[in-house]
Amino acid sequence: MGQQARCLHQTGHLLAERGQDSFRLTLYALSDFYAEVWRVRDEEHILFIHLFQHPAGLAGYLDRIRLPEF
């Protein structure tokens, strides 16, 4: 999981963050999929990384996503 997190940080595009219960979720876009990194709020330890491709997984982030301006 450490390698996955480094890859996301180095080559992924940070799209948004949100809270859910006692967790902090960070959404990245990379290639043709999305990655949602789950952490306990106020901690840096990663609990797990959820990968998905279906746009329905973005529903909780739509009001927070900021796309880069070109």
N, C-alpha and C positions, 0 to 999 in steps of 0.2 A: 504494500500500500504506500510505502514511502516513495518508491519510484513513480507510482502513479501520481501522487501529489506533486512531486517535483516537475513532472511532465506537464501537468495542468498549469502550474505556476509559471513555467518557462514558455510554453507554446500555446496554452489555452487563452481564451478571451474571457475575462471576468465580466459577467453580465449583470449580476445582482446578488444581493444578500437578503435574507429574511429570517425571522424567528418563527419557531413552531414549538409550542409548549416550552420545555426547558432546553431546546436545541437551537443552534445557529446553523443555517444552511447557506451555502455559497454555491452559486450556479456559474458554470463555465461552459463555453462552446469550444469544441475542438473537432476539426475535420467535419464529419457528417453526424456527430452525436453531441449530446449534452452530458455533463457530469455535475452531480449534486453532491457536495462534500458536507457531511454531517459531523458536527462537533457539539459537545455540551457547551451551553452558553458560558462565556467567560473562560473557556479553556482552549488550548491550541491542539490538544490531542485529537486526531481524527478517529471517529468511531467507525465510519465506513464511507465508501464512495459509491453512489448509485448512478449507473450509466443508463441513458435512454435515448431513443431517437424520435419517438412519437411526440408531436407538438402538444398533445394534451398534458404532458408533464410540465409544461411551462405555465399553466393556468395560475398557479400561486405566485408567479413572478411578474406577470404582464404589466402591472402598474409600477414596477420597480426597474425593469430592464432599460438600460441606457445604451443605445448603439453608438459606435464611434462616428463622428462627423468627418466627412472627407472633403 
